[in-house]
Amino acid sequence: MFNIGFAELILVLLIAFLVVGPKDLPRVARWLGRMVKKARQLMREIKQEVGWDELTQETNSLSSEMKETLREADIRADLKDASRELTGSIDTAKKETAKAIHEAQT
């Protein structure tokens, strides 16, 4: 969440120890823990009231549907098949033309 490393955490704890003092540090830590818990609970309630989770699920669903539609609308495979078929027809026509020319010459 805050992307704090171990060294930064030690530095913050050392400063808190110096500012608050060893006697009051556990009390301040408990208070801070309660405040974090209340803040998380408040954020959960706000998300629930606003419908953030539902909006996120709907957005993910729409994204999946769009990807599937794009996959279905992809015509590259059909074009490759048509290209192979056309190439085969051209090759067949060339062979027949060459055979007809050869027969006409003989």
C-alpha positions in Angstrom: 0.0 0.0 0.0 2.6 2.6 1.0 5.6 0.6 -0.4 7.7 1.1 2.7 10.9 -1.0 3.0 12.4 -2.4 6.1 15.0 0.4 6.4 12.3 3.1 6.2 10.2 1.2 8.8 13.1 1.1 11.2 13.7 4.8 10.7 10.1 5.7 11.4 10.0 3.5 14.5 13.2 5.0 15.8 11.9 8.6 15.3 8.6 7.6 17.0 10.5 6.1 19.9 12.5 9.4 20.3 9.4 11.7 19.9 6.9 9.7 22.0 9.2 8.0 24.4 9.4 4.4 25.4 6.7 4.8 28.1 3.9 6.1 25.8 4.9 4.2 22.6 2.7 1.1 23.2 -0.3 3.4 23.9 0.3 5.5 20.7 0.8 2.3 18.7 -2.6 0.9 19.9 -4.3 4.3 19.1 -2.7 4.3 15.7 -3.9 0.7 15.1 -7.4 1.6 16.0 -7.4 4.7 13.7 -6.1 2.6 10.8 -8.9 0.0 11.5 -11.5 2.7 11.6 -10.2 4.3 8.4 -10.3 0.9 6.6 -13.9 0.3 7.9 -14.9 3.8 6.7 -13.4 3.1 3.2 -15.3 -0.2 3.0 -18.6 1.5 3.9 -18.0 4.3 1.4 -17.2 1.8 -1.3 -20.3 -0.2 -0.4 -22.6 2.9 -0.4 -21.2 4.2 -3.7 -21.3 0.7 -5.2 -17.7 0.7 -6.1 -17.4 -3.1 -6.0 -20.4 -3.5 -8.3 -19.0 -0.9 -10.7 -15.6 -2.7 -10.7 -17.3 -6.1 -11.4 -19.4 -4.6 -14.1 -16.3 -3.0 -15.7 -14.4 -6.3 -15.6 -17.4 -8.1 -17.1 -17.6 -5.5 -19.9 -13.9 -5.8 -20.5 -14.2 -9.5 -20.9 -17.1 -9.3 -23.2 -15.2 -6.7 -25.4 -12.2 -9.0 -25.6 -14.4 -11.9 -26.6 -16.1 -9.8 -29.2 -12.8 -8.7 -30.6 -11.6 -12.3 -30.7 -14.8 -13.3 -32.6 -14.5 -10.4 -35.0 -10.9 -11.2 -35.9 -11.0 -12.1 -39.6 -7.3 -12.9 -40.0 -7.9 -16.7 -39.9 -10.7 -16.4 -42.5 -8.4 -14.3 -44.7 -5.6 -16.9 -44.4 -7.9 -19.7 -45.4 -9.2 -17.7 -48.3 -5.6 -16.9 -49.3 -4.7 -20.6 -49.2 -7.7 -21.5 -51.3 -7.0 -18.8 -53.8 -3.4 -19.8 -54.1 -4.4 -23.4 -54.6 -6.9 -22.3 -57.3 -4.3 -20.2 -59.1 -1.8 -23.1 -58.9 -4.4 -25.5 -60.4 -5.2 -23.0 -63.1 -1.5 -22.6 -63.9 -1.1 -26.4 -64.2 -4.2 -26.8 -66.4 -3.1 -23.9 -68.6 0.4 -25.3 -68.9 -1.1 -28.7 -69.7 -3.4 -27.2 -72.3 -0.6 -25.3 -73.9 1.6 -28.4 -73.9 -1.2 -30.4 -75.5 -1.9 -27.7 -78.1 1.8 -27.7 -79.1 1.9 -31.4 -79.6 
